[in-house]
């Protein structure tokens, strides 16, 4: 079926080129212009679009994301379908996705695999460690829907931390999508100016309970001082046995962002990147040195792009409070 799917896909993709251009333009307008008008991050849309695509292409069961994505004013499912329809037809005929989206081999990821691979790696660790904890804190939650899907548990308390304007828009979309969120405490915060535990405790967080902290897609937008401040807070105030999951980026990744086409997009919505580590040589040692400098221990890691001569461009890392 793979050959048949390819035979059908090629002419269909050619026919759909003008539709794909319209779809991509519509999605870009929603993601950039509407996000700026709303005063929220356009990069948050990139993440939910990637996860919506994973759901639609049968790679990750995520009904909550699909329903949420349909209600966001800065997202266009119509535009996405115009751009991805030929690939979806190919997937349906072949029985599995290929070209895009795809599941890359560990270490051979490219920037095109970024959202999909990162999501899989975080999910893999979360699935393993979530039975060990009683609270789940999602820092810089954006449009993350893990609190409303397969990781939801009756005896688990969820906290989502983000900027107030983002949370207002997300909660409105959740309500419009008919997704219950009574089990989630929404905690408004500015990571650069406020300490997370002060805000969490005000919202019912129990410092004596083992907690899973998810810090996905945030560190690169902060200064090193702010990243270290958050690590210090978790290490000193979270219960022993708590776990922090984060992604940390290589210097070369930030250089690409600052020089590439993505810079114009980020400048348009007043976003910038700052914190990174040198992963060009001895990347495992570089990560271990940084984490241990804040008295935490490295657990499971996924170094994306590590097979490249330039070294990995980022890592998904589990950090343990012992």
Residue frames as qw, qx, qy, qz and C-alpha x, y, z in Angstrom:
[[0.000, 0.881, 0.473, 0.000, 0.00, 0.00, 0.00],
 [0.367, -0.663, 0.077, 0.647, 2.95, 2.31, 0.50],
 [0.293, -0.030, 0.573, 0.765, 3.63, 2.43, -3.27],
 [0.034, 0.646, 0.683, 0.339, -0.05, 2.97, -4.10],
 [0.249, -0.853, -0.322, 0.327, -0.25, 5.77, -1.54],
 [0.346, -0.479, 0.275, 0.759, 2.77, 7.45, -3.11],
 [0.220, 0.257, 0.685, 0.645, 1.32, 7.15, -6.63],
 [0.094, -0.793, -0.577, -0.169, -1.86, 8.85, -5.46],
 [0.391, -0.749, -0.182, 0.503, -0.11, 11.39, -3.26],
 [0.420, -0.184, 0.311, 0.832, 2.22, 12.92, -5.87],
 [0.059, 0.423, 0.524, 0.736, -0.42, 14.16, -8.37],
 [0.337, -0.785, -0.518, -0.039, -2.77, 15.10, -5.52],
 [0.477, -0.590, -0.098, 0.644, -0.05, 17.20, -3.92],
 [0.286, 0.053, 0.397, 0.871, 0.65, 18.94, -7.23],
 [0.130, -0.627, -0.590, -0.492, -3.05, 19.77, -7.68],
 [0.469, -0.777, -0.404, 0.117, -3.22, 21.02, -4.09],
 [0.538, 0.025, -0.103, 0.836, -0.23, 23.39, -4.32],
 [0.059, -0.467, -0.120, -0.874, -2.37, 26.55, -4.72],
 [0.648, -0.613, -0.331, -0.307, -4.71, 25.36, -1.94],
 [0.773, -0.294, -0.304, 0.472, -1.72, 24.63, 0.30],
 [0.323, 0.239, -0.060, 0.914, -0.40, 28.15, -0.29],
 [0.370, -0.570, -0.208, -0.703, -3.78, 29.60, 0.69],
 [0.793, -0.492, -0.357, -0.027, -3.95, 27.33, 3.73],
 [0.678, -0.112, -0.255, 0.680, -0.44, 28.18, 4.90],
 [0.101, 0.378, 0.024, 0.920, -1.12, 31.90, 4.42],
 [0.549, -0.595, -0.279, -0.516, -4.35, 31.68, 6.40],
 [0.818, -0.413, -0.325, 0.235, -2.65, 29.79, 9.22],
 [0.527, 0.095, -0.161, 0.829, 0.25, 32.24, 9.26],
 [0.153, -0.535, -0.115, -0.823, -2.15, 35.17, 9.51],
 [0.717, -0.584, -0.278, -0.260, -4.00, 33.58, 12.42],
 [0.827, -0.254, -0.262, 0.428, -0.78, 32.53, 14.19],
 [0.466, 0.089, -0.083, 0.876, 1.09, 35.80, 13.73],
 [0.090, -0.404, -0.142, -0.899, -1.35, 38.67, 13.35],
 [0.630, -0.562, -0.345, -0.411, -4.17, 37.42, 15.56],
 [0.758, -0.316, -0.395, 0.412, -1.75, 36.22, 18.28],
 [0.338, 0.121, -0.143, 0.922, -0.11, 39.65, 18.30],
 [0.311, -0.486, -0.232, -0.784, -3.51, 41.32, 18.48],
 [0.762, -0.510, -0.369, -0.152, -4.41, 39.10, 21.45],
 [0.154, -0.814, 0.454, -0.327, -1.05, 39.83, 23.09],
 [0.861, -0.315, 0.392, -0.072, 0.01, 36.20, 23.40],
 [0.304, -0.500, 0.722, 0.370, 2.87, 34.04, 22.14],
 [0.719, 0.439, -0.279, -0.460, 2.67, 32.81, 18.55],
 [0.233, 0.391, -0.890, 0.022, 5.02, 29.94, 19.38],
 [0.463, 0.003, 0.741, -0.486, 2.28, 28.37, 21.52],
 [0.760, 0.426, 0.040, -0.489, 0.29, 27.83, 18.33],
 [0.442, 0.527, -0.711, -0.143, 3.21, 25.95, 16.75],
 [0.117, -0.214, 0.922, -0.301, 3.08, 23.43, 19.59],
 [0.587, 0.243, 0.582, -0.507, -0.66, 22.79, 19.54],
 [0.664, 0.549, -0.260, -0.437, -0.61, 22.55, 15.73],
 [0.266, 0.436, -0.860, -0.017, 2.11, 19.89, 15.96],
 [0.244, -0.015, 0.889, -0.388, 0.09, 17.92, 18.51],
 [0.662, 0.414, 0.226, -0.583, -3.13, 18.33, 16.54],
 [0.557, 0.534, -0.552, -0.316, -1.28, 16.93, 13.53],
 [0.039, 0.273, -0.945, 0.174, -0.03, 13.97, 15.59],
 [0.482, 0.189, 0.672, -0.529, -3.61, 13.24, 16.66],
 [0.666, 0.523, -0.018, -0.531, -5.09, 13.54, 13.17],
 [0.547, 0.520, -0.636, -0.159, -2.37, 11.29, 11.72],
 [0.934, -0.217, -0.233, -0.162, -2.88, 8.60, 14.36],
 [0.541, 0.404, -0.550, 0.491, 0.44, 9.11, 16.11],
 [0.137, 0.006, -0.639, 0.757, -0.88, 10.26, 19.50],
 [0.241, -0.631, -0.714, -0.185, -4.37, 9.97, 20.95],
 [0.209, -0.210, -0.293, 0.909, -5.17, 13.53, 22.05],
 [0.013, 0.672, 0.678, 0.297, -8.85, 14.37, 21.68],
 [0.260, -0.813, -0.293, 0.431, -8.55, 17.31, 24.09],
 [0.284, -0.398, 0.331, 0.807, -5.95, 18.99, 21.88],
 [0.142, 0.304, 0.726, 0.600, -8.11, 18.45, 18.78],
 [0.129, -0.790, -0.597, -0.051, -11.13, 20.05, 20.47],
 [0.324, -0.742, -0.090, 0.580, -9.10, 22.91, 21.93],
 [0.331, -0.165, 0.473, 0.800, -7.34, 23.67, 18.63],
 [0.103, 0.526, 0.705, 0.465, -10.72, 24.04, 16.92],
 [0.211, -0.871, -0.443, 0.031, -11.75, 26.83, 19.30],
 [0.477, -0.477, 0.023, 0.738, -8.65, 29.02, 19.30],
 [0.344, 0.893, 0.182, -0.226, -9.10, 32.36, 17.52],
 [0.034, 0.811, -0.505, -0.292, -5.41, 32.40, 16.52],
 [0.347, -0.178, 0.894, 0.221, -5.53, 29.01, 14.80],
 [0.629, 0.366, -0.173, -0.664, -7.15, 27.85, 11.54],
 [0.639, -0.046, 0.768, -0.002, -8.01, 24.18, 11.15],
 [0.686, 0.675, 0.233, -0.138, -9.33, 24.98, 7.66],
 [0.258, 0.859, -0.435, -0.082, -5.93, 26.35, 6.69],
 [0.382, -0.464, 0.799, -0.020, -4.16, 23.35, 8.19],
 [0.745, 0.248, 0.613, -0.087, -6.36, 20.91, 6.29],
 [0.585, 0.800, -0.043, -0.128, -5.69, 22.73, 3.02],
 [0.080, 0.781, -0.619, -0.010, -1.95, 22.38, 3.64],
 [0.293, -0.365, 0.874, -0.134, -1.94, 18.79, 4.94],
 [0.820, 0.206, 0.220, -0.486, -4.80, 17.05, 3.11],
 [0.735, 0.472, -0.468, -0.133, -2.64, 15.23, 0.47],
 [0.158, 0.414, -0.826, 0.347, -0.35, 13.91, 3.21],
 [0.548, -0.077, 0.587, -0.591, -3.39, 12.80, 5.23],
 [0.861, 0.319, -0.086, -0.388, -4.79, 10.90, 2.22],
 [0.532, 0.490, -0.683, 0.101, -1.41, 9.21, 1.79],
 [0.165, -0.308, 0.783, -0.514, -1.43, 8.26, 5.49],
 [0.736, 0.070, 0.349, -0.576, -4.94, 6.81, 5.25],
 [0.839, 0.397, -0.294, -0.226, -4.03, 4.66, 2.23],
 [0.471, 0.466, -0.701, 0.263, -0.66, 3.50, 3.56],
 [0.773, -0.474, -0.421, -0.032, -1.90, 2.96, 7.11],
 [0.632, -0.520, -0.136, 0.558, 0.93, 4.97, 8.63],
 [0.133, 0.975, -0.017, -0.174, 2.28, 8.51, 8.28],
 [0.758, -0.017, 0.228, 0.611, 5.43, 9.28, 6.28],
 [0.339, 0.561, 0.142, 0.742, 7.31, 12.32, 4.95],
 [0.038, -0.151, 0.406, -0.901, 5.47, 14.51, 7.50],
 [0.385, -0.756, 0.470, -0.244, 4.70, 13.95, 10.28],
 [0.809, 0.220, -0.539, 0.085, 7.19, 11.20, 11.10],
 [0.745, -0.652, 0.140, 0.006, 8.80, 9.52, 14.08],
 [0.431, 0.742, -0.499, 0.125, 12.57, 10.01, 13.69],
 [0.842, -0.063, -0.434, 0.314, 15.27, 7.73, 15.02],
 [0.513, -0.839, -0.055, 0.171, 16.59, 8.89, 18.39],
 [0.537, -0.495, 0.299, 0.613, 19.60, 11.12, 17.78],
 [0.343, 0.146, 0.592, 0.715, 18.78, 11.74, 14.12],
 [0.112, 0.810, 0.534, -0.215, 16.05, 14.31, 14.68],
 [0.315, 0.284, 0.224, 0.877, 16.00, 17.48, 12.58],
 [0.121, 0.131, 0.262, -0.948, 14.29, 20.80, 13.21],
 [0.506, -0.085, -0.484, -0.709, 11.36, 19.54, 11.12],
 [0.616, -0.252, -0.747, -0.004, 10.82, 16.82, 13.74],
 [0.102, 0.316, -0.481, 0.811, 11.18, 19.24, 16.63],
 [0.545, -0.247, 0.204, -0.775, 7.64, 19.44, 18.07],
 [0.896, -0.034, -0.310, -0.315, 6.71, 15.83, 17.38],
 [0.691, 0.160, -0.606, 0.360, 9.88, 14.27, 18.79],
 [0.008, 0.312, -0.500, 0.808, 9.93, 16.55, 21.82],
 [0.687, -0.232, 0.046, -0.687, 6.32, 15.69, 22.62],
 [0.898, 0.010, -0.431, -0.082, 7.00, 11.95, 22.39],
 [0.519, 0.237, -0.609, 0.551, 10.06, 12.20, 24.66],
 [0.250, -0.292, 0.404, -0.830, 8.26, 14.20, 27.34],
 [0.815, -0.144, -0.132, -0.545, 5.28, 11.83, 27.16],
 [0.792, 0.120, -0.587, 0.118, 7.55, 8.82, 27.59],
 [0.264, 0.189, -0.636, 0.700, 9.04, 10.15, 30.82],
 [0.460, -0.225, 0.195, -0.837, 5.71, 11.42, 32.15],
 [0.851, -0.081, -0.359, -0.374, 4.10, 8.02, 31.62],
 [0.685, 0.095, -0.637, 0.339, 6.90, 6.36, 33.59],
 [0.246, 0.101, -0.545, 0.795, 7.05, 8.75, 36.55],
 [0.391, -0.383, -0.115, -0.829, 3.45, 9.91, 37.00],
 [0.759, -0.395, -0.501, -0.129, 2.47, 6.95, 39.24],
 [0.610, -0.092, -0.464, 0.636, 5.13, 8.16, 41.70],
 [0.085, 0.077, -0.169, 0.979, 3.69, 11.63, 42.29],
 [0.014, 0.589, 0.751, -0.297, 0.53, 13.24, 43.70],
 [0.156, 0.850, 0.152, -0.479, 0.68, 16.67, 42.05],
 [0.616, 0.318, 0.435, 0.574, 1.40, 17.75, 38.48],
 [0.042, -0.825, -0.061, 0.561, 2.61, 21.33, 37.91],
 [0.629, 0.475, 0.393, 0.474, 2.81, 22.50, 34.28],
 [0.259, -0.690, -0.009, 0.676, 4.97, 25.64, 34.10],
 [0.132, 0.444, -0.434, -0.772, 4.44, 27.86, 31.08],
 [0.559, 0.219, 0.788, -0.138, 1.52, 25.62, 30.11],
 [0.155, 0.226, -0.523, -0.807, 0.43, 27.48, 26.98],
 [0.740, 0.081, -0.194, -0.639, -2.08, 25.29, 25.12],
 [0.155, 0.216, -0.958, 0.109, -0.78, 22.03, 26.65],
 [0.725, -0.202, -0.176, -0.635, -3.72, 19.62, 27.08],
 [0.435, 0.145, -0.868, 0.189, -2.08, 16.86, 29.14],
 [0.177, -0.015, 0.658, -0.732, -4.20, 17.79, 32.17],
 [0.643, 0.234, 0.154, -0.713, -7.35, 17.01, 30.16],
 [0.709, 0.354, -0.514, -0.330, -6.32, 13.78, 28.44],
 [0.863, 0.006, -0.505, 0.014, -4.71, 10.43, 29.12],
 [0.410, 0.200, -0.602, 0.655, -2.65, 11.69, 32.07],
 [0.441, -0.453, 0.088, -0.770, -5.71, 12.90, 33.97],
 [0.467, -0.113, -0.848, 0.224, -6.26, 11.04, 37.25],
 [0.452, -0.737, -0.394, -0.311, -8.91, 11.44, 39.94],
 [0.693, -0.640, -0.148, 0.299, -6.34, 11.50, 42.76],
 [0.583, 0.069, 0.115, 0.801, -3.99, 13.89, 40.92],
 [0.013, -0.885, -0.238, 0.399, -4.02, 17.64, 41.50],
 [0.597, 0.408, 0.296, 0.624, -3.08, 19.70, 38.45],
 [0.135, -0.821, -0.081, 0.549, -1.65, 23.22, 38.40],
 [0.604, 0.538, 0.294, 0.510, -1.06, 25.26, 35.25],
 [0.308, -0.700, -0.026, 0.644, 1.26, 28.27, 35.47],
 [0.462, 0.390, 0.421, 0.676, 1.35, 30.91, 32.76],
 [0.034, 0.008, -0.018, 0.999, 0.80, 34.58, 32.02],
 [0.324, 0.387, 0.593, -0.627, -2.68, 35.83, 32.92],
 [0.475, 0.488, -0.190, -0.707, -3.57, 36.84, 29.36],
 [0.322, 0.231, -0.875, -0.279, -2.70, 33.38, 28.02],
 [0.030, 0.160, 0.933, -0.321, -4.73, 31.65, 30.71],
 [0.403, 0.421, 0.315, -0.749, -7.76, 33.84, 30.09],
 [0.518, 0.422, -0.447, -0.595, -7.74, 32.95, 26.41],
 [0.249, 0.147, -0.956, -0.052, -7.13, 29.26, 27.06],
 [0.180, 0.225, 0.809, -0.512, -9.90, 28.98, 29.64],
 [0.511, 0.441, 0.064, -0.735, -12.35, 30.62, 27.24],
 [0.491, 0.358, -0.679, -0.411, -11.37, 28.11, 24.53],
 [0.073, 0.028, -0.973, 0.217, -11.67, 25.17, 26.96],
 [0.366, 0.334, 0.563, -0.661, -15.18, 26.33, 27.90],
 [0.546, 0.472, -0.225, -0.654, -16.14, 26.74, 24.23],
 [0.420, 0.302, -0.829, -0.211, -14.80, 23.26, 23.47],
 [0.836, -0.334, -0.129, -0.417, -16.77, 21.73, 26.36],
 [0.680, 0.189, -0.610, 0.361, -13.63, 20.49, 28.11],
 [0.617, -0.761, -0.190, -0.063, -14.04, 20.32, 31.93],
 [0.494, 0.488, -0.400, 0.598, -11.20, 22.03, 33.81],
 [0.563, -0.742, -0.004, -0.363, -12.46, 22.10, 37.42],
 [0.921, -0.305, -0.031, 0.241, -9.62, 19.75, 38.45],
 [0.630, 0.304, -0.023, 0.715, -7.00, 22.27, 37.29],
 [0.280, -0.838, -0.184, 0.431, -5.79, 25.27, 39.31],
 [0.531, 0.667, 0.128, 0.507, -4.79, 28.09, 36.95],
 [0.524, -0.675, -0.082, 0.514, -1.96, 30.12, 38.49],
 [0.415, 0.878, 0.034, 0.236, -1.03, 33.40, 36.78],
 [0.670, -0.577, 0.154, 0.441, 2.68, 34.19, 36.99],
 [0.427, 0.860, -0.273, 0.056, 5.56, 36.12, 35.45],
 [0.943, -0.102, -0.127, 0.291, 8.54, 33.76, 35.65],
 [0.517, 0.445, -0.177, 0.710, 11.01, 36.64, 35.43],
 [0.121, -0.544, 0.209, -0.803, 9.51, 38.58, 38.35],
 [0.725, -0.407, 0.185, -0.524, 7.66, 36.14, 40.63],
 [0.052, -0.338, 0.931, -0.125, 8.68, 32.98, 42.47],
 [0.521, -0.102, -0.699, -0.479, 6.63, 29.96, 41.52],
 [0.386, -0.245, -0.845, 0.278, 6.13, 28.53, 45.01],
 [0.089, 0.191, 0.362, -0.908, 4.71, 31.73, 46.41],
 [0.510, 0.120, -0.269, -0.808, 2.00, 31.62, 43.74],
 [0.526, -0.030, -0.828, -0.192, 1.50, 27.83, 43.96],
 [0.207, -0.187, -0.801, 0.529, 0.96, 27.71, 47.71],
 [0.291, 0.188, 0.179, -0.921, -1.62, 30.48, 47.40],
 [0.618, 0.160, -0.407, -0.654, -3.47, 28.17, 44.98],
 [0.898, -0.200, 0.146, -0.363, -3.57, 25.05, 47.15],
 [0.689, 0.431, -0.566, 0.137, -0.26, 23.37, 46.31],
 [0.817, -0.567, 0.089, -0.054, 0.97, 21.03, 49.06],
 [0.221, 0.785, -0.574, 0.075, 4.78, 21.31, 49.50],
 [0.504, -0.393, 0.745, -0.191, 4.88, 17.97, 51.36],
 [0.858, 0.292, 0.395, -0.150, 3.60, 15.94, 48.39],
 [0.488, -0.170, 0.616, 0.595, 5.85, 14.53, 45.65],
 [0.419, 0.766, 0.168, -0.458, 5.30, 16.59, 42.55],
 [0.637, 0.228, 0.489, 0.551, 6.02, 16.34, 38.85],
 [0.062, 0.782, -0.020, -0.620, 7.06, 19.70, 37.38],
 [0.655, 0.413, 0.489, 0.402, 6.82, 19.99, 33.60],
 [0.073, -0.794, 0.101, 0.595, 8.79, 22.91, 32.13],
 [0.634, 0.268, 0.599, 0.409, 8.47, 22.45, 28.39],
 [0.369, 0.621, 0.371, 0.583, 9.42, 25.11, 25.86],
 [0.266, -0.946, -0.183, -0.021, 10.22, 27.80, 28.44],
 [0.675, -0.529, 0.090, 0.506, 13.90, 27.87, 29.44],
 [0.555, 0.221, 0.325, 0.733, 15.20, 29.27, 26.15],
 [0.020, 0.799, 0.309, 0.515, 13.09, 32.44, 26.61],
 [0.540, -0.838, -0.076, 0.029, 14.57, 33.19, 30.06],
 [0.156, 0.803, -0.526, 0.231, 17.91, 34.46, 31.29],
 [0.615, 0.122, -0.734, 0.259, 20.31, 32.01, 32.92],
 [0.046, -0.182, 0.578, -0.794, 19.70, 33.76, 36.24],
 [0.661, -0.061, 0.084, -0.743, 15.94, 33.19, 35.95],
 [0.817, 0.099, -0.543, -0.168, 16.41, 29.54, 34.97],
 [0.429, 0.160, -0.732, 0.504, 18.71, 28.97, 37.94],
 [0.304, -0.188, 0.392, -0.848, 16.29, 30.79, 40.28],
 [0.813, -0.046, -0.155, -0.559, 13.50, 28.39, 39.29],
 [0.755, 0.135, -0.631, 0.121, 15.74, 25.34, 39.72],
 [0.170, 0.227, -0.646, 0.709, 16.80, 26.59, 43.14],
 [0.546, -0.170, 0.195, -0.797, 13.18, 27.09, 44.18],
 [0.882, 0.006, -0.337, -0.329, 12.21, 23.57, 43.13],
 [0.628, 0.207, -0.666, 0.347, 15.26, 22.00, 44.74],
 [0.091, 0.183, -0.594, 0.778, 14.80, 23.80, 48.05],
 [0.442, -0.014, 0.323, -0.837, 11.01, 23.86, 48.38],
 [0.779, 0.061, -0.415, -0.466, 9.63, 20.78, 46.58],
 [0.850, -0.367, 0.318, -0.204, 9.22, 17.51, 48.48],
 [0.224, -0.476, 0.824, 0.213, 12.07, 15.00, 48.29],
 [0.457, 0.188, 0.861, 0.120, 11.43, 12.67, 45.36],
 [0.433, 0.776, 0.219, -0.404, 9.84, 15.39, 43.22],
 [0.629, 0.110, 0.546, 0.542, 10.81, 15.44, 39.53],
 [0.208, 0.760, -0.046, -0.614, 11.43, 18.28, 37.09],
 [0.664, 0.310, 0.557, 0.391, 11.17, 17.66, 33.33],
 [0.098, 0.852, -0.051, -0.513, 12.57, 20.38, 31.09],
 [0.774, 0.481, 0.201, 0.361, 14.03, 21.02, 27.66],
 [0.321, -0.780, 0.207, 0.495, 17.36, 22.81, 27.42],
 [0.693, 0.712, 0.104, 0.037, 18.72, 24.12, 24.13],
 [0.755, -0.079, 0.160, 0.631, 22.18, 24.21, 22.58],
 [0.136, -0.619, 0.111, 0.765, 24.00, 27.42, 21.75],
 [0.124, -0.062, 0.692, 0.708, 23.81, 26.54, 18.08],
 [0.036, 0.602, 0.788, 0.122, 20.01, 26.28, 18.22],
 [0.092, -0.829, -0.303, 0.461, 19.68, 29.79, 19.64],
 [0.183, -0.439, 0.408, 0.779, 22.08, 31.12, 17.03],
 [0.112, 0.260, 0.810, 0.513, 19.88, 29.61, 14.30],
 [0.042, -0.758, -0.641, 0.113, 16.77, 31.17, 15.85],
 [0.176, -0.765, -0.068, 0.616, 18.41, 34.59, 16.14],
 [0.102, -0.405, 0.530, 0.738, 19.65, 34.56, 12.55],
 [0.161, 0.214, 0.895, 0.358, 16.99, 32.54, 10.73],
 [0.221, -0.407, -0.491, -0.738, 13.53, 33.26, 9.41],
 [0.487, -0.564, -0.659, 0.104, 12.10, 32.51, 12.84],
 [0.325, -0.225, -0.274, 0.877, 13.66, 35.73, 14.18],
 [0.159, -0.180, -0.268, -0.933, 11.26, 37.91, 12.18],
 [0.537, -0.454, -0.628, -0.333, 8.31, 35.92, 13.47],
 [0.567, -0.448, -0.529, 0.445, 9.46, 36.21, 17.07],
 [0.198, -0.070, -0.072, 0.975, 10.28, 39.90, 16.72],
 [0.265, -0.366, -0.478, -0.754, 6.77, 40.46, 15.35],
 [0.644, -0.591, -0.420, -0.244, 5.22, 39.16, 18.59],
 [0.161, -0.799, 0.377, -0.440, 7.94, 40.64, 20.81],
 [0.942, -0.319, 0.099, 0.009, 9.54, 37.33, 21.79],
 [0.285, 0.768, -0.563, 0.106, 13.24, 36.62, 22.28],
 [0.951, -0.133, -0.257, 0.113, 15.53, 33.78, 23.28],
 [0.147, -0.868, 0.400, -0.255, 18.34, 33.88, 25.82],
 [0.564, -0.521, 0.627, -0.128, 19.39, 30.78, 27.81],
 [0.901, 0.333, -0.262, -0.098, 21.34, 27.87, 26.27],
 [0.687, -0.545, 0.452, 0.165, 24.25, 25.52, 26.92],
 [0.282, 0.650, -0.631, -0.315, 27.27, 24.56, 24.81],
 [0.888, -0.008, 0.429, -0.163, 26.54, 21.05, 23.51],
 [0.564, 0.703, -0.392, -0.182, 29.15, 21.11, 20.72],
 [0.538, 0.310, -0.755, 0.211, 31.49, 18.77, 22.62],
 [0.226, -0.035, -0.822, 0.522, 30.95, 16.69, 25.73],
 [0.388, -0.397, -0.253, -0.793, 27.23, 17.45, 25.77],
 [0.722, -0.438, -0.533, -0.053, 26.38, 14.91, 28.48],
 [0.554, -0.199, -0.384, 0.711, 29.04, 16.36, 30.77],
 [0.010, 0.241, 0.044, 0.970, 27.88, 19.91, 30.01],
 [0.560, -0.477, -0.385, -0.557, 24.33, 19.03, 31.02],
 [0.752, -0.368, -0.499, 0.224, 25.40, 17.12, 34.13],
 [0.416, 0.006, -0.275, 0.867, 27.64, 19.98, 35.25],
 [0.210, -0.347, -0.119, -0.906, 24.83, 22.50, 34.90],
 [0.689, -0.456, -0.420, -0.376, 22.21, 20.36, 36.69],
 [0.742, -0.284, -0.459, 0.399, 24.54, 19.30, 39.51],
 [0.250, 0.229, -0.194, 0.920, 25.54, 22.94, 40.05],
 [0.459, -0.367, -0.006, -0.809, 21.98, 23.41, 41.33],
 [0.271, -0.222, 0.836, -0.423, 22.19, 20.27, 43.53],
 [0.834, 0.220, 0.183, -0.472, 19.91, 18.18, 41.33],
 [0.470, -0.242, 0.815, 0.237, 20.59, 14.86, 39.59],
 [0.447, 0.341, -0.495, -0.663, 20.18, 14.00, 35.91],
 [0.714, 0.083, 0.649, -0.247, 17.78, 11.14, 35.21],
 [0.650, 0.368, 0.606, 0.274, 16.63, 10.07, 31.75],
 [0.021, 0.642, -0.202, -0.739, 17.70, 12.21, 28.80],
 [0.674, 0.522, 0.486, 0.192, 16.89, 12.52, 25.10],
 [0.199, -0.572, 0.285, 0.743, 19.53, 14.50, 23.18],
 [0.647, 0.657, 0.372, -0.111, 17.89, 15.48, 19.91],
 [0.531, 0.829, -0.169, 0.054, 20.16, 15.65, 16.86],
 [0.573, -0.683, 0.433, 0.130, 23.08, 14.13, 18.74],
 [0.831, 0.127, 0.431, 0.329, 24.24, 12.20, 15.65],
 [0.393, 0.905, 0.034, 0.162, 25.07, 15.49, 13.95],
 [0.684, 0.231, -0.224, 0.655, 28.72, 16.55, 13.69],
 [0.023, -0.573, 0.135, -0.808, 27.70, 19.77, 15.46],
 [0.056, -0.047, -0.808, 0.585, 26.25, 17.88, 18.41],
 [0.030, -0.600, -0.799, 0.028, 22.65, 17.87, 19.68],
 [0.011, 0.460, 0.161, 0.873, 20.51, 20.96, 19.28],
 [0.499, -0.476, 0.191, -0.698, 18.51, 20.33, 22.47],
 [0.278, 0.031, -0.935, 0.216, 17.81, 17.86, 25.24],
 [0.670, -0.499, -0.200, -0.512, 14.71, 16.68, 27.07],
 [0.350, 0.285, -0.749, 0.484, 15.96, 15.99, 30.59],
 [0.689, -0.590, -0.391, -0.156, 14.60, 14.53, 33.80],
 [0.184, 0.500, -0.513, 0.673, 16.00, 16.22, 36.93],
 [0.668, -0.414, -0.618, 0.018, 15.58, 14.62, 40.34],
 [0.262, -0.713, 0.290, -0.582, 15.18, 16.26, 43.74],
 [0.810, -0.103, -0.559, 0.145, 16.99, 13.87, 46.10]]
